[in-house]
Amino acid sequence: MKKVMVFGTFDGLHDGHLDFFRQAKEHGDFLIAVAGRDVNIKKIKGHFPKRRDRERLTDLQRCKLVDKPVLGYEDDVYMTIETLKPDVICLGYDQISFSKNLKSELKKRGLKIEIFRMKGYKPNKMHSSILKNKK
């Protein structure tokens, strides 16, 4: 079984997220979706998500495309990768901060994992920040 891992805030699942999951599943058999912890989202984006991490995890648990939804670690965002050992990591088209040091972190931890960048799904309409501003 080939495990694929994706990461995100997932603050209200929308069609862009679902497309991201579908694209990722093309790279393996088992999709692990990691919801970022509130404190880490604040560090990356400068603000807390609208919904708490447990609520966002519940959304992922309800999503039929996700085989294993998990919360990331608060103190070491790469620990989830080390613990669950995916074969593949799929990054969103706009994931910059997390992916910046990803290759070097994986190498440092002795992990050999394929990395793919997914295409955006209507990025001018479906990006979370755009959808948030429409509400």
N, CA, C and O atoms as a GROMACS GRO file, in nm:
protein
  540
    1MET      N    1   0.084  -0.118   0.000
    1MET     CA    2   0.000   0.000   0.000
    1MET      C    3   0.089   0.125   0.000
    1MET      O    4   0.180   0.137   0.081
    2LYS      N    5   0.061   0.215  -0.092
    2LYS     CA    6   0.138   0.339  -0.105
    2LYS      C    7   0.063   0.451  -0.034
    2LYS      O    8  -0.048   0.488  -0.072
    3LYS      N    9   0.127   0.507   0.071
    3LYS     CA   10   0.065   0.612   0.152
    3LYS      C   11   0.104   0.750   0.101
    3LYS      O   12   0.221   0.779   0.076
    4VAL      N   13   0.001   0.834   0.087
    4VAL     CA   14   0.018   0.972   0.043
    4VAL      C   15  -0.022   1.064   0.157
    4VAL      O   16  -0.123   1.040   0.224
    5MET      N   17   0.057   1.169   0.180
    5MET     CA   18   0.026   1.263   0.287
    5MET      C   19   0.011   1.403   0.230
    5MET      O   20   0.088   1.446   0.144
    6VAL      N   21  -0.093   1.472   0.279
    6VAL     CA   22  -0.114   1.613   0.244
    6VAL      C   23  -0.128   1.693   0.373
    6VAL      O   24  -0.160   1.638   0.479
    7PHE      N   25  -0.102   1.822   0.363
    7PHE     CA   26  -0.107   1.911   0.479
    7PHE      C   27  -0.190   2.033   0.444
    7PHE      O   28  -0.196   2.075   0.328
    8GLY      N   29  -0.254   2.090   0.544
    8GLY     CA   30  -0.327   2.213   0.521
    8GLY      C   31  -0.397   2.262   0.645
    8GLY      O   32  -0.398   2.195   0.749
    9THR      N   33  -0.456   2.379   0.633
    9THR     CA   34  -0.538   2.433   0.740
    9THR      C   35  -0.675   2.367   0.735
    9THR      O   36  -0.731   2.328   0.837
   10PHE      N   37  -0.730   2.356   0.614
   10PHE     CA   38  -0.861   2.294   0.590
   10PHE      C   39  -0.968   2.360   0.677
   10PHE      O   40  -1.046   2.293   0.745
   11ASP      N   41  -0.971   2.492   0.672
   11ASP     CA   42  -1.063   2.573   0.753
   11ASP      C   43  -1.193   2.592   0.675
   11ASP      O   44  -1.221   2.700   0.622
   12GLY      N   45  -1.270   2.487   0.670
   12GLY     CA   46  -1.392   2.484   0.588
   12GLY      C   47  -1.359   2.418   0.456
   12GLY      O   48  -1.309   2.484   0.365
   13LEU      N   49  -1.386   2.289   0.443
   13LEU     CA   50  -1.354   2.217   0.320
   13LEU      C   51  -1.438   2.271   0.205
   13LEU      O   52  -1.558   2.293   0.219
   14HIS      N   53  -1.372   2.293   0.091
   14HIS     CA   54  -1.440   2.342  -0.028
   14HIS      C   55  -1.393   2.261  -0.149
   14HIS      O   56  -1.310   2.171  -0.135
   15ASP      N   57  -1.447   2.292  -0.265
   15ASP     CA   58  -1.415   2.215  -0.386
   15ASP      C   59  -1.266   2.214  -0.418
   15ASP      O   60  -1.216   2.115  -0.472
   16GLY      N   61  -1.196   2.320  -0.385
   16GLY     CA   62  -1.051   2.323  -0.406
   16GLY      C   63  -0.980   2.218  -0.322
   16GLY      O   64  -0.888   2.151  -0.370
   17HIS      N   65  -1.021   2.203  -0.197
   17HIS     CA   66  -0.963   2.099  -0.112
   17HIS      C   67  -0.995   1.961  -0.166
   17HIS      O   68  -0.907   1.874  -0.171
   18LEU      N   69  -1.118   1.941  -0.207
   18LEU     CA   70  -1.159   1.809  -0.259
   18LEU      C   71  -1.081   1.774  -0.384
   18LEU      O   72  -1.042   1.659  -0.403
   19ASP      N   73  -1.057   1.872  -0.471
   19ASP     CA   74  -0.976   1.849  -0.590
   19ASP      C   75  -0.832   1.816  -0.551
   19ASP      O   76  -0.770   1.729  -0.611
   20PHE      N   77  -0.780   1.886  -0.452
   20PHE     CA   78  -0.646   1.860  -0.399
   20PHE      C   79  -0.636   1.715  -0.351
   20PHE      O   80  -0.539   1.646  -0.382
   21PHE      N   81  -0.736   1.668  -0.277
   21PHE     CA   82  -0.737   1.530  -0.228
   21PHE      C   83  -0.742   1.431  -0.346
   21PHE      O   84  -0.671   1.331  -0.345
   22ARG      N   85  -0.825   1.461  -0.445
   22ARG     CA   86  -0.836   1.370  -0.562
   22ARG      C   87  -0.703   1.362  -0.636
   22ARG      O   88  -0.659   1.253  -0.674
   23GLN      N   89  -0.639   1.477  -0.657
   23GLN     CA   90  -0.508   1.477  -0.725
   23GLN      C   91  -0.406   1.397  -0.645
   23GLN      O   92  -0.329   1.319  -0.701
   24ALA      N   93  -0.406   1.416  -0.514
   24ALA     CA   94  -0.310   1.345  -0.429
   24ALA      C   95  -0.332   1.194  -0.434
   24ALA      O   96  -0.237   1.117  -0.437
   25LYS      N   97  -0.457   1.153  -0.436
   25LYS     CA   98  -0.488   1.010  -0.438
   25LYS      C   99  -0.441   0.943  -0.567
   25LYS      O  100  -0.428   0.820  -0.571
   26GLU      N  101  -0.415   1.019  -0.670
   26GLU     CA  102  -0.359   0.963  -0.794
   26GLU      C  103  -0.216   0.914  -0.773
   26GLU      O  104  -0.163   0.840  -0.856
   27HIS      N  105  -0.153   0.954  -0.663
   27HIS     CA  106  -0.013   0.917  -0.636
   27HIS      C  107  -0.001   0.801  -0.536
   27HIS      O  108   0.110   0.764  -0.499
   28GLY      N  109  -0.113   0.745  -0.493
   28GLY     CA  110  -0.107   0.634  -0.399
   28GLY      C  111  -0.244   0.578  -0.368
   28GLY      O  112  -0.343   0.614  -0.430
   29ASP      N  113  -0.246   0.487  -0.269
   29ASP     CA  114  -0.368   0.413  -0.234
   29ASP      C  115  -0.436   0.463  -0.108
   29ASP      O  116  -0.555   0.438  -0.088
   30PHE      N  117  -0.363   0.532  -0.022
   30PHE     CA  118  -0.412   0.564   0.112
   30PHE      C  119  -0.377   0.709   0.141
   30PHE      O  120  -0.259   0.745   0.146
   31LEU      N  121  -0.478   0.792   0.162
   31LEU     CA  122  -0.455   0.935   0.180
   31LEU      C  123  -0.461   0.975   0.327
   31LEU      O  124  -0.562   0.954   0.395
   32ILE      N  125  -0.353   1.032   0.375
   32ILE     CA  126  -0.344   1.087   0.510
   32ILE      C  127  -0.350   1.240   0.496
   32ILE      O  128  -0.267   1.300   0.429
   33ALA      N  129  -0.449   1.301   0.560
   33ALA     CA  130  -0.462   1.447   0.556
   33ALA      C  131  -0.429   1.501   0.694
   33ALA      O  132  -0.492   1.464   0.794
   34VAL      N  133  -0.331   1.589   0.700
   34VAL     CA  134  -0.284   1.645   0.826
   34VAL      C  135  -0.335   1.789   0.838
   34VAL      O  136  -0.300   1.875   0.758
   35ALA      N  137  -0.419   1.812   0.937
   35ALA     CA  138  -0.468   1.946   0.965
   35ALA      C  139  -0.368   2.015   1.058
   35ALA      O  140  -0.331   1.961   1.163
   36GLY      N  141  -0.326   2.133   1.019
   36GLY     CA  142  -0.232   2.209   1.101
   36GLY      C  143  -0.294   2.252   1.233
   36GLY      O  144  -0.413   2.282   1.241
   37ARG      N  145  -0.212   2.254   1.336
   37ARG     CA  146  -0.259   2.298   1.468
   37ARG      C  147  -0.279   2.449   1.468
   37ARG      O  148  -0.213   2.523   1.394
   38ASP      N  149  -0.370   2.493   1.552
   38ASP     CA  150  -0.404   2.635   1.558
   38ASP      C  151  -0.280   2.723   1.578
   38ASP      O  152  -0.263   2.824   1.510
   39VAL      N  153  -0.193   2.684   1.672
   39VAL     CA  154  -0.075   2.767   1.701
   39VAL      C  155   0.019   2.776   1.581
   39VAL      O  156   0.080   2.881   1.558
   40ASN      N  157   0.030   2.669   1.504
   40ASN     CA  158   0.117   2.671   1.386
   40ASN      C  159   0.056   2.753   1.273
   40ASN      O  160   0.128   2.821   1.200
   41ILE      N  161  -0.076   2.747   1.258
   41ILE     CA  162  -0.143   2.829   1.157
   41ILE      C  163  -0.121   2.976   1.189
   41ILE      O  164  -0.096   3.057   1.100
   42LYS      N  165  -0.130   3.011   1.316
   42LYS     CA  166  -0.107   3.150   1.360
   42LYS      C  167   0.035   3.194   1.324
   42LYS      O  168   0.055   3.305   1.276
   43LYS      N  169   0.134   3.106   1.346
   43LYS     CA  170   0.273   3.139   1.313
   43LYS      C  171   0.291   3.161   1.163
   43LYS      O  172   0.361   3.253   1.121
   44ILE      N  173   0.227   3.077   1.083
   44ILE     CA  174   0.244   3.082   0.938
   44ILE      C  175   0.164   3.195   0.875
   44ILE      O  176   0.217   3.272   0.794
   45LYS      N  177   0.038   3.206   0.912
   45LYS     CA  178  -0.052   3.301   0.845
   45LYS      C  179  -0.072   3.432   0.920
   45LYS      O  180  -0.128   3.527   0.865
   46GLY      N  181  -0.027   3.438   1.045
   46GLY     CA  182  -0.041   3.560   1.122
   46GLY      C  183  -0.175   3.574   1.192
   46GLY      O  184  -0.201   3.677   1.256
   47HIS      N  185  -0.260   3.475   1.181
   47HIS     CA  186  -0.390   3.476   1.248
   47HIS      C  187  -0.436   3.332   1.271
   47HIS      O  188  -0.395   3.240   1.201
   48PHE      N  189  -0.522   3.317   1.369
   48PHE     CA  190  -0.578   3.185   1.395
   48PHE      C  191  -0.683   3.152   1.289
   48PHE      O  192  -0.745   3.242   1.234
   49PRO      N  193  -0.703   3.022   1.260
   49PRO     CA  194  -0.812   2.986   1.170
   49PRO      C  195  -0.947   3.017   1.234
   49PRO      O  196  -0.956   3.030   1.356
   50LYS      N  197  -1.050   3.028   1.151
   50LYS     CA  198  -1.184   3.054   1.204
   50LYS      C  199  -1.231   2.939   1.293
   50LYS      O  200  -1.293   2.960   1.397
   51ARG      N  201  -1.200   2.819   1.251
   51ARG     CA  202  -1.245   2.700   1.325
   51ARG      C  203  -1.126   2.636   1.396
   51ARG      O  204  -1.016   2.631   1.342
   52ARG      N  205  -1.151   2.588   1.516
   52ARG     CA  206  -1.046   2.525   1.597
   52ARG      C  207  -0.997   2.397   1.530
   52ARG      O  208  -1.066   2.340   1.445
   53ASP      N  209  -0.877   2.352   1.568
   53ASP     CA  210  -0.819   2.235   1.502
   53ASP      C  211  -0.904   2.108   1.516
   53ASP      O  212  -0.910   2.028   1.423
   54ARG      N  213  -0.968   2.089   1.629
   54ARG     CA  214  -1.054   1.970   1.646
   54ARG      C  215  -1.175   1.972   1.553
   54ARG      O  216  -1.217   1.868   1.504
   55GLU      N  217  -1.230   2.091   1.528
   55GLU     CA  218  -1.342   2.103   1.435
   55GLU      C  219  -1.297   2.073   1.292
   55GLU      O  220  -1.367   2.007   1.215
   56ARG      N  221  -1.180   2.123   1.258
   56ARG     CA  222  -1.127   2.099   1.124
   56ARG      C  223  -1.093   1.952   1.105
   56ARG      O  224  -1.110   1.898   0.996
   57LEU      N  225  -1.045   1.887   1.210
   57LEU     CA  226  -1.020   1.743   1.205
   57LEU      C  227  -1.151   1.667   1.183
   57LEU      O  228  -1.155   1.571   1.106
   58THR      N  229  -1.257   1.708   1.249
   58THR     CA  230  -1.388   1.644   1.232
   58THR      C  231  -1.434   1.654   1.087
   58THR      O  232  -1.488   1.558   1.032
   59ASP      N  233  -1.412   1.769   1.024
   59ASP     CA  234  -1.446   1.783   0.882
   59ASP      C  235  -1.370   1.682   0.798
   59ASP      O  236  -1.428   1.620   0.708
   60LEU      N  237  -1.242   1.665   0.825
   60LEU     CA  238  -1.161   1.568   0.750
   60LEU      C  239  -1.209   1.426   0.776
   60LEU      O  240  -1.206   1.342   0.685
   61GLN      N  241  -1.252   1.398   0.898
   61GLN     CA  242  -1.303   1.264   0.930
   61GLN      C  243  -1.429   1.234   0.851
   61GLN      O  244  -1.455   1.118   0.818
   62ARG      N  245  -1.507   1.334   0.820
   62ARG     CA  246  -1.631   1.316   0.743
   62ARG      C  247  -1.607   1.306   0.593
   62ARG      O  248  -1.694   1.260   0.519
   63CYS      N  249  -1.491   1.348   0.548
   63CYS     CA  250  -1.460   1.351   0.405
   63CYS      C  251  -1.426   1.210   0.357
   63CYS      O  252  -1.333   1.147   0.407
   64LYS      N  253  -1.501   1.162   0.261
   64LYS     CA  254  -1.483   1.025   0.211
   64LYS      C  255  -1.354   1.005   0.132
   64LYS      O  256  -1.311   0.892   0.111
   65LEU      N  257  -1.292   1.113   0.088
   65LEU     CA  258  -1.167   1.103   0.012
   65LEU      C  259  -1.046   1.079   0.103
   65LEU      O  260  -0.942   1.031   0.057
   66VAL      N  261  -1.060   1.112   0.230
   66VAL     CA  262  -0.949   1.102   0.325
   66VAL      C  263  -0.958   0.969   0.400
   66VAL      O  264  -1.060   0.937   0.460
   67ASP      N  265  -0.849   0.892   0.395
   67ASP     CA  266  -0.846   0.762   0.464
   67ASP      C  267  -0.806   0.775   0.609
   67ASP      O  268  -0.856   0.702   0.695
   68LYS      N  269  -0.714   0.869   0.638
   68LYS     CA  270  -0.668   0.887   0.776
   68LYS      C  271  -0.648   1.036   0.803
   68LYS      O  272  -0.547   1.093   0.762
   69PRO      N  273  -0.741   1.098   0.870
   69PRO     CA  274  -0.724   1.239   0.908
   69PRO      C  275  -0.651   1.248   1.042
   69PRO      O  276  -0.682   1.173   1.135
   70VAL      N  277  -0.555   1.337   1.052
   70VAL     CA  278  -0.480   1.355   1.177
   70VAL      C  279  -0.452   1.502   1.200
   70VAL      O  280  -0.456   1.583   1.107
   71LEU      N  281  -0.423   1.535   1.324
   71LEU     CA  282  -0.374   1.668   1.358
   71LEU      C  283  -0.222   1.663   1.359
   71LEU      O  284  -0.163   1.564   1.402
   72GLY      N  285  -0.160   1.769   1.312
   72GLY     CA  286  -0.015   1.777   1.316
   72GLY      C  287   0.034   1.799   1.458
   72GLY      O  288  -0.045   1.826   1.549
   73TYR      N  289   0.163   1.789   1.476
   73TYR     CA  290   0.224   1.817   1.605
   73TYR      C  291   0.240   1.967   1.621
   73TYR      O  292   0.264   2.038   1.523
   74GLU      N  293   0.228   2.015   1.744
   74GLU     CA  294   0.243   2.158   1.768
   74GLU      C  295   0.388   2.203   1.763
   74GLU      O  296   0.419   2.308   1.706
   75ASP      N  297   0.478   2.127   1.823
   75ASP     CA  298   0.616   2.172   1.838
   75ASP      C  299   0.708   2.132   1.723
   75ASP      O  300   0.814   2.192   1.708
   76ASP      N  301   0.671   2.034   1.643
   76ASP     CA  302   0.756   1.989   1.534
   76ASP      C  303   0.665   1.948   1.418
   76ASP      O  304   0.611   1.837   1.417
   77VAL      N  305   0.649   2.037   1.322
   77VAL     CA  306   0.554   2.011   1.212
   77VAL      C  307   0.596   1.892   1.125
   77VAL      O  308   0.514   1.835   1.054
   78TYR      N  309   0.724   1.855   1.130
   78TYR     CA  310   0.772   1.743   1.050
   78TYR      C  311   0.758   1.608   1.121
   78TYR      O  312   0.778   1.504   1.059
   79MET      N  313   0.724   1.610   1.251
   79MET     CA  314   0.714   1.487   1.328
   79MET      C  315   0.604   1.395   1.274
   79MET      O  316   0.617   1.272   1.281
   80THR      N  317   0.498   1.452   1.220
   80THR     CA  318   0.390   1.370   1.164
   80THR      C  319   0.442   1.286   1.048
   80THR      O  320   0.404   1.170   1.032
   81ILE      N  321   0.529   1.343   0.969
   81ILE     CA  322   0.589   1.271   0.857
   81ILE      C  323   0.676   1.158   0.910
   81ILE      O  324   0.668   1.044   0.863
   82GLU      N  325   0.757   1.190   1.009
   82GLU     CA  326   0.847   1.091   1.068
   82GLU      C  327   0.769   0.976   1.132
   82GLU      O  328   0.810   0.861   1.123
   83THR      N  329   0.658   1.007   1.196
   83THR     CA  330   0.577   0.907   1.265
   83THR      C  331   0.500   0.818   1.169
   83THR      O  332   0.500   0.696   1.184
   84LEU      N  333   0.434   0.877   1.070
   84LEU     CA  334   0.345   0.801   0.982
   84LEU      C  335   0.413   0.749   0.855
   84LEU      O  336   0.358   0.664   0.785
   85LYS      N  337   0.532   0.799   0.826
   85LYS     CA  338   0.616   0.752   0.716
   85LYS      C  339   0.540   0.731   0.583
   85LYS      O  340   0.526   0.618   0.536
   86PRO      N  341   0.494   0.840   0.524
   86PRO     CA  342   0.430   0.826   0.394
   86PRO      C  343   0.533   0.795   0.286
   86PRO      O  344   0.652   0.818   0.303
   87ASP      N  345   0.485   0.741   0.176
   87ASP     CA  346   0.571   0.717   0.060
   87ASP      C  347   0.580   0.842  -0.027
   87ASP      O  348   0.679   0.866  -0.096
   88VAL      N  349   0.473   0.922  -0.021
   88VAL     CA  350   0.459   1.039  -0.106
   88VAL      C  351   0.403   1.154  -0.023
   88VAL      O  352   0.317   1.134   0.063
   89ILE      N  353   0.452   1.275  -0.050
   89ILE     CA  354   0.391   1.396   0.004
   89ILE      C  355   0.344   1.479  -0.114
   89ILE      O  356   0.421   1.504  -0.208
   90CYS      N  357   0.219   1.520  -0.110
   90CYS     CA  358   0.165   1.608  -0.213
   90CYS      C  359   0.140   1.744  -0.153
   90CYS      O  360   0.073   1.758  -0.050
   91LEU      N  361   0.194   1.845  -0.218
   91LEU     CA  362   0.182   1.982  -0.171
   91LEU      C  363   0.081   2.057  -0.256
   91LEU      O  364   0.069   2.033  -0.376
   92GLY      N  365   0.009   2.147  -0.193
   92GLY     CA  366  -0.082   2.233  -0.266
   92GLY      C  367  -0.006   2.331  -0.352
   92GLY      O  368   0.112   2.359  -0.327
   93TYR      N  369  -0.071   2.382  -0.453
   93TYR     CA  370  -0.006   2.475  -0.547
   93TYR      C  371   0.046   2.600  -0.476
   93TYR      O  372   0.139   2.665  -0.524
   94ASP      N  373  -0.014   2.635  -0.361
   94ASP     CA  374   0.021   2.759  -0.293
   94ASP      C  375   0.090   2.737  -0.159
   94ASP      O  376   0.106   2.832  -0.082
   95GLN      N  377   0.130   2.615  -0.129
   95GLN     CA  378   0.196   2.588  -0.001
   95GLN      C  379   0.343   2.624  -0.012
   95GLN      O  380   0.423   2.551  -0.071
   96ILE      N  381   0.378   2.737   0.045
   96ILE     CA  382   0.515   2.787   0.034
   96ILE      C  383   0.592   2.768   0.164
   96ILE      O  384   0.700   2.709   0.164
   97SER      N  385   0.538   2.816   0.275
   97SER     CA  386   0.614   2.816   0.400
   97SER      C  387   0.649   2.674   0.444
   97SER      O  388   0.763   2.650   0.486
   98PHE      N  389   0.556   2.583   0.437
   98PHE     CA  390   0.582   2.445   0.481
   98PHE      C  391   0.681   2.376   0.388
   98PHE      O  392   0.765   2.298   0.434
   99SER      N  393   0.672   2.402   0.260
   99SER     CA  394   0.754   2.328   0.164
   99SER      C  395   0.896   2.384   0.150
   99SER      O  396   0.982   2.319   0.093
  100LYS      N  397   0.918   2.504   0.202
  100LYS     CA  398   1.048   2.570   0.185
  100LYS      C  399   1.165   2.482   0.233
  100LYS      O  400   1.264   2.468   0.162
  101ASN      N  401   1.154   2.424   0.350
  101ASN     CA  402   1.263   2.343   0.408
  101ASN      C  403   1.233   2.193   0.405
  101ASN      O  404   1.305   2.114   0.467
  102LEU      N  405   1.127   2.154   0.334
  102LEU     CA  406   1.082   2.016   0.341
  102LEU      C  407   1.188   1.916   0.296
  102LEU      O  408   1.216   1.819   0.367
  103LYS      N  409   1.248   1.937   0.180
  103LYS     CA  410   1.347   1.841   0.129
  103LYS      C  411   1.465   1.825   0.224
  103LYS      O  412   1.510   1.714   0.249
  104SER      N  413   1.514   1.937   0.277
  104SER     CA  414   1.629   1.928   0.368
  104SER      C  415   1.590   1.862   0.500
  104SER      O  416   1.670   1.788   0.557
  105GLU      N  417   1.469   1.887   0.549
  105GLU     CA  418   1.422   1.822   0.672
  105GLU      C  419   1.409   1.671   0.654
  105GLU      O  420   1.448   1.594   0.741
  106LEU      N  421   1.354   1.630   0.540
  106LEU     CA  422   1.339   1.487   0.514
  106LEU      C  423   1.476   1.420   0.508
  106LEU      O  424   1.496   1.312   0.564
  107LYS      N  425   1.570   1.484   0.440
  107LYS     CA  426   1.705   1.429   0.428
  107LYS      C  427   1.771   1.419   0.565
  107LYS      O  428   1.834   1.319   0.597
  108LYS      N  429   1.756   1.524   0.645
  108LYS     CA  430   1.815   1.528   0.779
  108LYS      C  431   1.761   1.414   0.866
  108LYS      O  432   1.833   1.360   0.950
  109ARG      N  433   1.635   1.379   0.846
  109ARG     CA  434   1.570   1.274   0.925
  109ARG      C  435   1.584   1.136   0.862
  109ARG      O  436   1.529   1.038   0.913
  110GLY      N  437   1.655   1.128   0.750
  110GLY     CA  438   1.678   1.000   0.685
  110GLY      C  439   1.555   0.944   0.615
  110GLY      O  440   1.541   0.822   0.601
  111LEU      N  441   1.465   1.031   0.572
  111LEU     CA  442   1.342   0.988   0.506
  111LEU      C  443   1.352   1.010   0.356
  111LEU      O  444   1.387   1.118   0.310
  112LYS      N  445   1.321   0.905   0.281
  112LYS     CA  446   1.320   0.914   0.134
  112LYS      C  447   1.174   0.911   0.090
  112LYS      O  448   1.112   0.805   0.085
  113ILE      N  449   1.122   1.028   0.059
  113ILE     CA  450   0.980   1.042   0.027
  113ILE      C  451   0.969   1.124  -0.101
  113ILE      O  452   1.031   1.230  -0.114
  114GLU      N  453   0.889   1.075  -0.195
  114GLU     CA  454   0.863   1.150  -0.317
  114GLU      C  455   0.777   1.272  -0.283
  114GLU      O  456   0.689   1.265  -0.197
  115ILE      N  457   0.803   1.383  -0.352
  115ILE     CA  458   0.725   1.505  -0.330
  115ILE      C  459   0.669   1.552  -0.464
  115ILE      O  460   0.741   1.561  -0.564
  116PHE      N  461   0.540   1.580  -0.463
  116PHE     CA  462   0.473   1.632  -0.583
  116PHE      C  463   0.398   1.759  -0.546
  116PHE      O  464   0.346   1.773  -0.435
  117ARG      N  465   0.392   1.850  -0.641
  117ARG     CA  466   0.314   1.972  -0.623
  117ARG      C  467   0.188   1.958  -0.709
  117ARG      O  468   0.196   1.931  -0.828
  118MET      N  469   0.072   1.977  -0.646
  118MET     CA  470  -0.056   1.964  -0.714
  118MET      C  471  -0.090   2.094  -0.786
  118MET      O  472  -0.039   2.201  -0.753
  119LYS      N  473  -0.177   2.083  -0.885
  119LYS     CA  474  -0.225   2.200  -0.959
  119LYS      C  475  -0.337   2.267  -0.881
  119LYS      O  476  -0.409   2.202  -0.806
  120GLY      N  477  -0.352   2.395  -0.900
  120GLY     CA  478  -0.459   2.469  -0.836
  120GLY      C  479  -0.593   2.441  -0.903
  120GLY      O  480  -0.600   2.417  -1.023
  121TYR      N  481  -0.698   2.445  -0.824
  121TYR     CA  482  -0.833   2.428  -0.875
  121TYR      C  483  -0.901   2.564  -0.871
  121TYR      O  484  -0.937   2.613  -0.764
  122LYS      N  485  -0.916   2.624  -0.988
  122LYS     CA  486  -0.976   2.758  -0.996
  122LYS      C  487  -0.915   2.850  -0.889
  122LYS      O  488  -0.989   2.906  -0.807
  123PRO      N  489  -0.783   2.867  -0.889
  123PRO     CA  490  -0.718   2.942  -0.780
  123PRO      C  491  -0.766   3.085  -0.765
  123PRO      O  492  -0.754   3.143  -0.657
  124ASN      N  493  -0.820   3.144  -0.870
  124ASN     CA  494  -0.871   3.281  -0.858
  124ASN      C  495  -1.010   3.286  -0.797
  124ASN      O  496  -1.061   3.394  -0.766
  125LYS      N  497  -1.072   3.168  -0.779
  125LYS     CA  498  -1.207   3.163  -0.721
  125LYS      C  499  -1.214   3.077  -0.596
  125LYS      O  500  -1.293   3.106  -0.506
  126MET      N  501  -1.132   2.973  -0.586
  126MET     CA  502  -1.149   2.874  -0.482
  126MET      C  503  -1.046   2.881  -0.370
  126MET      O  504  -1.052   2.799  -0.278
  127HIS      N  505  -0.953   2.972  -0.372
  127HIS     CA  506  -0.854   2.983  -0.265
  127HIS      C  507  -0.926   3.019  -0.135
  127HIS      O  508  -1.017   3.101  -0.136
  128SER      N  509  -0.885   2.960  -0.026
  128SER     CA  510  -0.952   2.981   0.103
  128SER      C  511  -0.962   3.128   0.142
  128SER      O  512  -1.064   3.170   0.196
  129SER      N  513  -0.858   3.205   0.115
  129SER     CA  514  -0.862   3.346   0.154
  129SER      C  515  -0.967   3.423   0.074
  129SER      O  516  -1.027   3.517   0.126
  130ILE      N  517  -0.991   3.385  -0.050
  130ILE     CA  518  -1.094   3.449  -0.131
  130ILE      C  519  -1.233   3.411  -0.079
  130ILE      O  520  -1.320   3.496  -0.064
  131LEU      N  521  -1.251   3.280  -0.053
  131LEU     CA  522  -1.379   3.234  -0.002
  131LEU      C  523  -1.412   3.296   0.133
  131LEU      O  524  -1.528   3.328   0.160
  132LYS      N  525  -1.311   3.313   0.217
  132LYS     CA  526  -1.331   3.374   0.349
  132LYS      C  527  -1.383   3.516   0.335
  132LYS      O  528  -1.470   3.558   0.411
  133ASN      N  529  -1.330   3.590   0.240
  133ASN     CA  530  -1.370   3.729   0.222
  133ASN      C  531  -1.509   3.744   0.160
  133ASN      O  532  -1.569   3.851   0.170
  134LYS      N  533  -1.559   3.639   0.097
  134LYS     CA  534  -1.694   3.645   0.037
  134LYS      C  535  -1.803   3.629   0.140
  134LYS      O  536  -1.918   3.665   0.115
  135LYS      N  537  -1.768   3.575   0.258
  135LYS     CA  538  -1.870   3.547   0.360
  135LYS      C  539  -1.900   3.669   0.442
  135LYS      O  540  -1.983   3.663   0.533
   0.00000   0.00000   0.00000
